[in-house]
Amino acid sequence: MKTLEPMMISGREVLPIVEGGKGIAVSNGESSGAWAAAGGVGTFSGVNADTYDENGRPIPVVYHGKTRSDRHRELVAYGIKGGIAQARIAHDLAGGKGRLHMNVLWEMGGAEEILNGVLDGAKGLIHGITCGAGMPYRVAEIAASYGVYYYPIVSSARAFRALWKRSYSRFPDLLGGVVYEDPWLAGGHNGLSNSEDPNHPEPPFNRVRELRSLMREYGLDRVPIFMAGGVWWLKEWEDWIGNPDLGPIAFQFGTRPLLTRESPISDAWKHRLLTLRAGDVLLHRFSPTGFYSSAVKNAFIAGLVRRAEHQIAYSSEPVGEHVADLPIGARGRIVWVAPHDKERAQGWIAEGRTEALRTPDSTVIFVAPDEAETIRRDQTDCMGCLSQCTFSNWAQNEAGTTGKKSDPRSFCIQKTLQNIGHGGDVDNELMFAGHNAYRFGEDPYYAGGFIPTVGELVARIATGE
């Protein structure tokens, strides 16, 4: 394989091998510090990061506020404290080597306040901010105010053009790189637009070349692009290295770092990754963010699929094909549905799906009473972890609401990610992963259940495998 030359990233020459930041408690100070110590770019998550007690144990996050707004204030305070804690751990473990970045989601609740709070409380410890899940216009201004490099995550040249024209052109010197995240292959939340078909993935080369061409128009010839999503062996990307059409390219790994000794995920999660097969990761749109996302097909995902399948359209008055009356709810209120849908609904009710929950799209889903109780309780317990949430109808505005009906087809993402990140059942919680996760079971490096240290993995990746 071509030699992987060091690259200037966030003010220092390092290996162009980047740890992708992964949400709640999944990439932390320990994993990112070890990655930086190995000579690459470590990235810890600034999304609801953990804090620890005097014995080094994560402090459980408990909300005491009576209202969503009160709990949201608690969440922001927890987020700032946790981000500072992870930055300090990462800095100490890095030992002055590599670079350390923090990843934030622009659509997370309190994103700007948390970002400012962490950068203020961890001055000099964080070298770069990566930010996606939305259009992070203000991340450049915030990062620049602390003299920190910023790295927007985009999935198209069009998205970067909008960001550059609106904001980034005013802060060009601290644009450390642009993360191109493949919207069909990356794990977690994906940047598929309404004009792109989730069932017909496009190869990344031409899309990245288009991004580079646009960046050159703006004088960003030497600003690196981080290729993220679908990267496993670098020898499979050899034609990208030193390619004049693409310019400087670094490679970001989100899924492979999950399976390291320093990775904070549970042993059950690590072992589950070794059993995955091709097709075991689903690109879906159940997330309360409204974005597409990719997660392992387990009982949690299967439950969401079933919930969506037990759904029919309705109207409040007889209109069009909606001429059959159907009593729903404890009071037996009448909705009007198509005759064939009434038949289906009556069958589901006979099976025990007796609770009918309305959605914002003039449909109703049928679930069992215990499932309905969980949905309602989770919606009530909302702590505002997103800037706006389809599941609970929370929004980070004066009204505290999106103004729309809450959507029972979705779920509380904070709850399930906190659960799985702290030892929860891997079959019954949301397990984000990239679509190449099945390669753990096929790659001879992991034969016999071998789990490397971060240092061993970075060294292995640098060889091309």
KEKOLLO-73115 format. One record per residue (C-alpha): residue in three letters; x, y, z. Coordinates in steps of 0.05 Angstrom, whole numbers, plus 5000, padded with zeros to 4 digits. Example, Ala and Ser with C-alpha at 12.3 -4.5 7.8 and 13.67 -1.06 7.14 Angstrom:
2
ala524649105156
ser527349795143
//
This chain:
465
met500050005000
lys502250724990
thr505551035050
leu500751415094
glu504252075105
pro503052515166
met498453105154
met497453785187
ile491153725228
ser489154235281
gly496054545282
arg500353915285
glu502853375238
val499452725256
leu497352085223
pro491152225180
ile487451685219
val481551965257
glu477051675310
gly469851845294
gly466052145352
lys460151715374
gly454451945420
ile452851835492
ala458351465530
val461051115468
ser467251515450
asn470051815514
gly476352115542
glu479551435551
ser478551195480
ser480251875448
gly486251995492
ala489051315472
trp487751465398
ala491552125403
ala497251775442
ala497851295383
gly499251895337
gly492452005306
val486452455320
gly482252225379
thr475052475383
phe470852435446
ser463352555446
gly460753205476
val453652935475
asn451252825547
ala458252605567
asp459352235633
thr462152515697
tyr465252075751
asp465352005826
glu471651965869
asn472251225853
gly471951335778
arg464951075769
pro460051435722
ile455151855761
pro448051665741
val444152235707
val437952365748
tyr433152935731
his429353285787
gly425853835749
lys418253855748
thr417854135677
arg421253975611
ser424654655613
asp427354525683
arg430053845662
his433054155600
arg436954635644
glu439554045684
leu441453685619
val445554275595
ala449154325662
tyr450653575661
gly453153635589
ile458054195605
lys460753845666
gly461453175629
gly464753485568
ile470053825612
ala471253165649
gln472352775585
ala476953315557
arg481453275618
ile481752515616
ala483352515542
his488753055550
asp492152675606
leu492152015568
ala494552325503
gly501052535536
gly501953115488
lys501552675426
gly496552705369
arg490653165369
leu484153165409
his477453355380
met470453385411
asn464353185371
val457653525381
leu450953455347
trp448254115324
glu441053875336
met442453655407
gly438954065461
gly443154645485
ala448554525433
glu451255245432
glu451155325507
ile454454655519
leu459754785467
asn461455465497
gly461355185567
val466054605552
leu470955025511
asp471155535566
gly472155025621
ala477254605583
lys481455155551
gly487554885515
leu485454165521
ile481254115458
his484354245389
gly478254165344
ile470754115342
thr467153655294
cys459753795285
gly454153505244
ala446953275251
gly443953905222
met446954525190
pro451954795242
tyr452455515218
arg454855805284
val460055275301
ala465355665263
glu464156305303
ile464055935369
ala470355535355
ala474056145328
ser472456535392
tyr476656025430
gly482055945376
val479855235362
tyr479354905294
tyr472554685268
tyr470654095224
pro463554095196
ile460553425178
val457053435111
ser454552925061
ser454653344998
ala458153934965
arg451554294966
ala451254275042
phe458254555048
arg456655114999
ala450855345042
leu455155335105
trp460955695072
lys456756255043
arg452756375106
ser458256335157
tyr464755965145
ser467556455095
arg468456935154
phe472856435192
pro477156095138
asp483556045178
leu480655575231
leu477055115182
gly481354515199
gly477854035151
val471253805123
val468553135143
tyr465052795085
glu460452275117
asp457551755070
pro450051815081
trp448751085062
leu454350735100
ala455851135163
gly453150935231
gly448751365274
his445051955242
asn445952035167
gly445652635122
leu441052375067
ser437152935034
asn430152895007
ser433052854936
glu437152224951
asp434451524950
pro436051125014
asn435650484973
his440550694919
pro447250874949
glu452051294908
pro459551144908
pro463251674948
phe468951824900
asn465152294853
arg461552624911
val468152764947
arg471353004883
glu465453484874
leu466553734946
arg473953844932
ser472454214868
leu467854684906
met473054784962
arg478154974910
glu473555524885
tyr473955804956
gly481555744960
leu481255135006
asp486054694965
arg490154455024
val484554385075
pro483753625086
ile477453235073
phe476052685123
met472852085089
ala467951785139
gly463051205132
gly464750535101
val472250575113
trp475249915138
trp481849715105
leu485850305077
lys488649865022
glu481549884993
trp482350644989
glu489350664961
asp487251044898
trp484851604944
ile491651704977
gly495652234941
asn490252304887
pro490753014857
asp483253024842
leu481752944916
gly487453324949
pro489353175021
ile484952615049
ala484652355120
phe480551745140
gln475551725197
phe473651085232
gly467251065272
thr465550325277
arg472349985284
pro474150365348
leu468150055382
leu471949395387
thr478049605428
arg479949485500
glu479350225515
ser472450275483
pro467350405539
ile461749985510
ser459749355547
asp462848665534
ala456048425510
trp455948985457
lys463048815435
his461348075428
arg454948245390
leu459148625339
leu463247995325
thr456847605306
leu453948105256
arg452947915183
ala452148325120
gly445348665121
asp444748665197
val444849425200
leu438549795179
leu438150495149
his431650755179
arg427851385196
phe425051235265
ser429651735301
pro426052305337
thr430952785302
gly427352655236
phe434052445205
tyr435651775174
ser440151355219
ser443550675218
ala443050165273
val443749415285
lys437449025271
asn435548775340
ala429148695380
phe428849455392
ile428949605317
ala424149035303
gly419249325353
leu419350005317
val418249655251
arg412249275279
arg409449905310
ala409650265242
glu406449665208
his400349675254
gln398150345228
ile392250605188
ala390151285162
tyr383951625191
ser379952255187
ser375552595239
glu369652625190
pro367352135136
val370952345072
gly373351985010
glu374651255025
his374251395100
val367051175108
ala367650635162
asp366850855234
leu371850585285
pro371350725360
ile378150815392
gly380850985461
ala377750905529
arg371951345510
gly370651005445
arg371351635404
ile369651525331
val374751605275
trp373251465202
val377550965164
ala377350565100
pro373149925107
his379149465095
asp383149845147
lys377449765198
glu378049015187
arg385549035199
ala384749465261
gln379549005291
gly384248415280
trp389948775316
ile385348955374
ala383248225379
glu390748045384
gly391548505444
arg393749145410
thr388049515443
glu391250195451
ala390350675392
leu395351245390
arg394651815340
thr400552085300
pro401952765270
asp400552475200
ser393152325210
thr394551595223
val393451175284
ile397850605309
phe395450015351
val399849765409
ala399049345471
pro397249705536
asp404249615567
glu407549905505
ala402750495504
glu404250625578
thr411750635564
ile410851105505
arg406651595545
arg411351575605
asp417551705562
gln414052285528
thr412152585595
asp419252495622
cys422452875564
met428553285584
gly429553665520
cys435753285495
leu434453525423
ser433254215395
gln426653925372
cys423753235381
thr418352895340
phe417152375394
ser415452845452
asn414053485412
trp419253855454
ala422654445420
gln428054905446
asn423955535440
glu419755985484
ala413655545476
gly417654915491
thr413954545436
thr414154405361
gly406754565359
lys405353875330
lys402453245359
ser407752795391
asp409452195348
pro408751505382
arg412151165323
ser418851435348
phe422351355416
cys426151715471
ile433151715443
gln436351975507
lys433551405548
thr435650835502
leu442651115488
gln443951225562
asn441650515575
ile445850165523
gly451850615538
his451750395610
gly450949645605
gly443849585580
asp441048985542
val444049025472
asp438048685441
asn432849155470
glu436249825462
leu438350245402
met445250005378
phe448150485327
ala453250195278
gly456050315209
his453949845153
asn460849525151
ala460249275222
tyr459148565196
arg466548575176
phe468648465248
gly466447745238
glu470047675171
asp476548045185
pro482047555206
tyr484748075253
tyr479047935301
ala479447175295
gly478046805360
gly474647415389
phe481047825392
ile480048535416
pro485949005406
thr488149605445
val487150275411
gly494650315398
glu494649635365
leu488649815322
val491650475298
ala498150125280
arg494249585243
ile490150095204
ala496550455183
thr498949815149
gly492849825103
glu488949325144
//
